[in-house]
């Protein structure tokens, strides 16, 4: 099972939409609220080069923004052993 992490803030409407999508699809994920965790915010910026959320990581793949098709494709790649 791929490791899915979602970087969010509590005021981000796209973050809420993304979390709802993941739950509806039955995709387990770990949420990291970068608004409440400055160290996590620094890790996210180092990883992506930007401060915007949501950011989803699926194993080594990074999806920036609300991108259901990108998430599905990344999950398919990981499950096929292509990550």
C-alpha positions in Angstrom: 0.0 0.0 0.0 1.5 3.4 -1.0 2.2 6.0 1.7 -0.1 9.0 1.0 0.5 12.2 2.9 -1.5 15.4 2.4 -0.2 18.8 3.5 -3.0 21.1 4.3 -4.1 24.1 6.3 -7.4 24.4 8.2 -8.5 27.4 6.1 -7.9 25.9 2.7 -11.1 24.9 0.8 -9.2 22.9 -1.8 -7.6 20.9 1.1 -11.1 20.0 2.4 -12.2 19.0 -1.1 -9.1 16.9 -1.5 -9.6 15.1 1.8 -13.2 14.4 0.9 -12.1 13.0 -2.5 -9.5 10.7 -0.8 -12.1 9.4 1.7 -14.7 8.8 -1.0 -12.1 6.8 -3.0 -11.2 4.8 0.1 -7.6 6.0 0.0 -5.9 6.0 3.4 -3.8 9.1 4.0 -1.9 11.0 6.7 -2.8 14.7 7.0 -0.1 17.2 8.0 -1.5 20.6 8.9 1.4 23.0 7.9 -0.5 25.9 9.4 -0.1 24.3 12.9 3.3 22.7 12.4 6.1 25.1 11.3 8.6 22.3 10.9 6.3 20.4 8.5 5.8 23.6 6.6 9.6 23.9 6.1 9.7 20.3 4.9 6.9 20.9 2.4 8.6 24.0 1.0 11.9 22.1 0.7 10.1 19.3 -1.0 8.1 21.4 -3.5 9.8 24.8 -3.6 6.5 26.5 -2.8 4.2 27.3 0.1 0.8 26.6 -1.5 -1.5 23.8 -0.4 -2.8 21.2 -0.8 0.3 19.1 -1.6 0.0 15.3 -1.8 2.9 12.9 -1.7 2.4 9.3 -2.8 5.6 7.5 -1.9 8.2 9.6 -3.9 5.7 11.3 -6.2 4.4 14.9 -5.5 1.0 16.2 -6.6 0.5 20.0 -6.1 -3.1 21.3 -5.8 -6.4 19.5 -6.1 -5.7 17.0 -8.8 -7.8 13.8 -8.6 -6.5 12.5 -12.0 -2.9 13.1 -10.9 -3.5 11.2 -7.7 -5.1 8.3 -9.4 -2.2 8.2 -11.9 0.4 8.3 -9.2 -1.4 5.6 -7.2 -1.5 3.4 -10.4 2.2 4.0 -11.0 3.1 3.1 -7.4 0.9 0.0 -7.5 2.6 -1.0 -10.8 6.0 -0.6 -9.2 6.9 2.5 -11.2 7.4 5.0 -8.4 
